[in-house]
Amino acid sequence: MWVWGCGYPEGFLPALDFDANGYNVVVYYDRQANCNNSLYGLRFVQADEFGSLLQTSTLVPNSQSDPATNGLYAPLPGHFFIGDYHGVWLEGTIVYTGWLGSVPNNQGDIELTRIQ
């Protein structure tokens, strides 16, 4: 999955789920709002079984995070590891996602967000 911003791909680590109608939701980390490559947010998009968008790419509210402040593992100076895992699941028409971020207190934690 490629999301272009600042002249190069910015979307990474997608997760997806499907509902009973065949509609899907994809969540992914994204750095397109920050060309300095430090801040990332969580975005989601939803499509029907034919690939037609039901919800265009939307930033999850309050998901902008800075890996330099979240206290997670830094293998090299200036390089920060935000974690490999996050997930998304649908319960009926409600979308939930569990993800790694540093909001609201700038300390790395697992966040749970109800998207819609």
N, C-alpha and C positions, 0 to 999 in steps of 0.2 A: 504494500500500500504506500503510495507516494503522495504526499501533500507538499506542494511547492510553496516556499516563502523565502524571501531574502536571496533568491537566486539558486537555491538548492533544496533538496527534500527536507521537510521538517516534521512530518508525522512519523511516529514510531510506536512499537509494541501494541498492535491492535488486539482487541478481544471482541467476540461476537456471540450473540444468542438469537434464537428464532422463537416466534410465538406460534400458536396453533393455526394461524392463518397463513403462515409462511413468511410473514414480515420479519425483518431482521433489524437488529440494532448493533452498531459497531461503536465502541469507545476506543480512543487512542490518545496517547500523549502527543503534545504538539508544541513546537517552539516558534511558530511563524510570527507571533506577536513580539518577539525579542530577537533581533538580528545579532545581538552579542552572544547568543547561544547559551544563555544562563538560565533564564526563566522558562518554565514550561507550564502548560495547563492541560486539562483533560477536556477533550471534545467528544461529542457523539453525533452520529448520523443514523437515520432510519430509512429503510427502503422496503418496498413491497416485493412480492415474489418474482416480479419481472425486472427489478432493479430501478424502478421509478422512485425518486426521492419522496419520502413522506415528511422528513425533517432534514433540512440542510445542516451542514456542519455547524454545530453550536457549542460555544464554550460553556462547560459546566460552571455555574456560578461559584465564586469563591475558590476556584481551583488553581489559581496562579501560584506557583511554588518556585522557590530558589533552592536548588540542591546544595549550594554552598552553606546554607543556614540550617539544613535539616538534620545534620549530625550523622548521616549515614556514611558508610565506608568510602574513603577517598584513596584509591590505589596509588595515585600519583598526585603531586601538588597541582592544584588547579583542575583536576579531573574528579568528578563526583559520581558516585553510583547511587541511583535512585531506587534500585530494586528491579527485579525481572517480572514481577507478577502483579496482575490486577485482573479483575473479572467483571462480568456483566451478566445479569439474569433478569428475566421477565416473569412477573407474577400477574397473570391476566394482561392488562394494558399498562401496568406500572413497571418502570424500568429502574433497576438498582445497579449501582456499581461500587465495588470496593477497590480502592486505589491507594498508592503511596504519595504522600504530599507533605508540605510543611505549613499548613494553614490550620487554625488562625494564629498560632503562637510561634511560628518559625521554628518548630521542632518537628523532626521527621516522625510521622505516625501513619497508621492505616486509617484512611477516611472511608466512610460509608455515606453514599449520596443517593437520594431518591431523585431521579431525573424527571419523571412525569408520571 
